[in-house]
């Protein structure tokens, strides 16, 4: 059935369930989260165990890889990353996934190699990463401790998310542009019409190839599987081959094949709602010759044994088996099951029977009507799809009034309005009903809606996507609810922000890796609503740390958002680590995180973050107050620009430094596709610089500088730079290392900024090369710069032209806590 291979002497040790019984062994059904199809080298399909040569799917949350035409047979055994209001199972067991391990993988039990590049082999726990042979993993203790990263992982039992109407991609905030074109309901599987990879259309005249449908649903979608059988095959052999193609291991005596003809199509099975036959010309092809297409049908039975699972059990797979006949209704089943579970004294009305279809992409639940005849229900499921019967379970559930709470983060609103004004905008734009939700305190241009109705939540989510306010599009993100009281004492979860657009565009792979290593609910993509959804999700967590994957600009963005929302966080001063993905990465260098990410193992990065040291860093507020109207204003009668406030972490440059930045910025905006490697980006910087070599400017005549209330005379320079950290322009030391009696030795937490001048592009080049340092001008904590004409300005790599006026630089609020990579760790990795 599933191409499993074993030595004869090893058969007694085989512990891997076949694909046909795997669904029945799933403890808690959790649907997978498939991104778009892609090419995955040296990986194997977990259903048919063959290698993935053609485009295939992978789950974005667990290690599952599967062929496009095997996706229907993958069982819904993804990691349970949150509680969804149905069952609160104990999720601290190992979550084993077979195969696709690196060939160097070692078994935890016998210490021998357990990976292979030839075949699907070995087991890995999706939470703690422990590896073992298929024969060894059964002796590993079942409890999972979450491994080395346990203190950083947000435990699934603390996270609650009501996700019924949202796809998995929405729940884990996986970027919309990752989705494939077909609609979720169409199931991307619709693209695989037919040939299973392993059935070659036989040229052997003694064989015949038949199309097999597994029920009415497959006929409607024209989804068949091909089987190849001898022309003189007996009926049983053909039935057996057909069942095997659909991974069904029932007794073939219980099934028969029905010819796929005009007639079969016109029978009451496949009449659509308009009472018109669907695609009535389909059958005609097979009229004269031997039928090439067949439908598997289950023979009618007078009684059957069904398994009923109690939904309140916290652990394991326990179920009770019950014999049902044609008179058995939902009510009689509940009545017979309760005594078997020791609940006979309770009234029947307290319970209901729920049918659960465990599809690989969606787990669907349906409450059965009390008078429903169970045997008829089973017959209907098999008529729709014989395969679906394999993936259907019945649960007995206690009737409880479960409260639905969907939290929807809506961003992109105008900032700094009153709660009443936000309510007004939302009522106008999204027709939000007063009784269905409450609005949490508005943040800067964002609100969180708490909605107590699934369909209303879905309606608002879809509507937000097409709504603009003041010509700015809104964005909606489904966020989970974290129960702080359930977080273990020594756990300090890591909140991860990834900017997939930074620097070398490595962010996509990192997003995937961090979702696998941690709980995907703690990983946020910054292009999807910015940093606020992440901070809101973690607002009640008593202690957490932050990892920002991006350039210096991204780090500034996250620190700015943290400043805005700090007063709403239970942990108001989380420490921030950096994984540098940008071009300059000066802050990353100073804190020892390196010059830029070059493909290191994401697991070892997380270990480094866990071992990093806490340091403080100054931040600065820059007030830009233009006294003249911006250029291009008619007759100079326009109002001057309103004052602008920006935050600075690294440095602020005026003059030539900002001008180069501005030219690079324009070049990148014109052709963003070319700027996908740090090497190319630096090449463009050099080219832009060479064009400016002959320029002479007298910046010292166009500006005035005041430091701590004292006028400072400027030397003849082309650029003036205020530095907060000892790294500028991709790692250069602008201040220099020699000691100087006039100034204190710079530190990132001393409350002082250093002011340095450069004489031009050549001087900047010499500083970059380490041959010279800049001209030391001043050191202080309060600065006023007067611009006498428009001058290019850049703050942390964001450049613009500033109109004449005042610039005031002063210390911003409290110092921020940053994480500095510890030295011991560096020595180890270096060796």
Beta strands, then each sheet from edge to edge (+ up, - down):
strand 1: 56-58
strand 2: 65-67
strand 3: 96-98
strand 4: 123-125
strand 5: 131-132
strand 6: 159-160
strand 7: 207-213
strand 8: 225-230
strand 9: 255-259
strand 10: 293-298
strand 11: 303-310
strand 12: 319-325
strand 13: 351-358
strand 14: 363-367
strand 15: 392-398
strand 16: 406-411
strand 17: 437-439
strand 18: 446-451
strand 19: 468-469
strand 20: 472-473
strand 21: 475-479
strand 22: 481-482
strand 23: 494-498
strand 24: 523-525
strand 25: 545-550
strand 26: 575-580
strand 27: 613-617
strand 28: 620-626
strand 29: 644-648
strand 30: 651-655
strand 31: 703-707
strand 32: 710-712
strand 33: 719-723
strand 34: 753-758
strand 35: 775-780
strand 36: 782-787
strand 37: 791-795
strand 38: 798-802
strand 39: 805-811
strand 40: 816-820
sheet 1: 1+ 2-
sheet 2: 3+ 4- 5+
sheet 3: 6+ 22-
sheet 4: 8+ 7- 10- 9+
sheet 5: 12+ 11- 15- 13+ 14-
sheet 6: 17+ 18- 16+ 21-
sheet 7: 19+ 20-
sheet 8: 24+ 23+ 25+ 26+
sheet 9: 27+ 40-
sheet 10: 29+ 28- 39+ 36- 31+ 32-
sheet 11: 35+ 34- 33+ 30- 37+ 38-
end
